[in-house]
Amino acid sequence: MKEYEIFLPLRYNDGTPIDAAFIPTLRIRLLEQFNGVTFFPQPNEGFWHMGDVTYRDEIVIFRVV
């Protein structure tokens, strides 16, 4: 058995929010593809470095097994 997590940023790189309809659409597609999905709707923070700059994202998490 394998488990995968999708860390979905809630904003594009330019700061524009993603379309609110995308989240339920993705949930449905993952459910259809994998026959199950777990969704963690509470916003989380993700951080990463590129060069000398630290970036921050607000994300939600989907998990499929």
C-alpha positions as CSV (number, residue, x, y, z in Angstrom):
1,M,0.0,0.0,0.0
2,K,1.2,3.5,-0.8
3,E,0.1,6.8,0.6
4,Y,0.4,10.1,-1.1
5,E,-0.2,13.6,0.2
6,I,-1.0,16.7,-2.0
7,F,-0.1,20.0,-0.4
8,L,-2.3,22.4,-2.3
9,P,-1.4,26.1,-2.0
10,L,-4.4,28.4,-1.5
11,R,-2.8,31.2,-3.6
12,Y,-0.9,31.4,-6.9
13,N,2.6,32.8,-6.9
14,D,1.3,36.3,-7.7
15,G,-0.8,36.2,-4.5
16,T,-4.1,35.6,-6.2
17,P,-6.4,33.1,-4.4
18,I,-7.1,29.9,-6.2
19,D,-10.7,29.5,-7.4
20,A,-12.8,28.3,-4.4
21,A,-14.5,25.7,-6.6
22,F,-11.2,23.9,-7.3
23,I,-11.0,22.3,-3.9
24,P,-14.3,20.3,-4.0
25,T,-13.6,19.5,-7.7
26,L,-10.2,18.1,-6.7
27,R,-11.7,16.1,-3.8
28,I,-14.3,14.5,-6.2
29,R,-11.6,13.7,-8.8
30,L,-9.3,12.1,-6.1
31,L,-12.3,10.1,-4.7
32,E,-13.2,8.8,-8.2
33,Q,-9.5,7.9,-9.1
34,F,-8.5,6.3,-5.8
35,N,-11.8,5.3,-4.2
36,G,-11.1,7.3,-1.1
37,V,-9.6,10.6,0.0
38,T,-8.9,12.3,3.3
39,F,-9.1,16.1,3.3
40,F,-7.5,18.3,5.9
41,P,-9.3,21.7,5.4
42,Q,-7.6,23.6,8.2
43,P,-5.0,25.9,6.7
44,N,-1.4,24.9,7.2
45,E,1.8,26.8,6.5
46,G,4.5,25.6,4.2
47,F,8.0,27.1,3.9
48,W,10.9,26.6,1.5
49,H,14.1,28.2,0.5
50,M,15.2,29.3,-3.0
51,G,18.6,30.9,-2.9
52,D,18.6,33.4,0.0
53,V,14.8,33.9,0.0
54,T,12.4,32.0,2.2
55,Y,8.9,31.5,0.8
56,R,5.7,30.8,2.7
57,D,2.5,29.2,1.5
58,E,-0.8,28.7,3.1
59,I,-1.9,25.2,2.1
60,V,-4.5,22.5,2.6
61,I,-3.7,18.8,2.5
62,F,-5.3,15.9,0.6
63,R,-4.3,12.3,1.3
64,V,-4.9,9.2,-0.8
65,V,-4.0,5.6,0.0
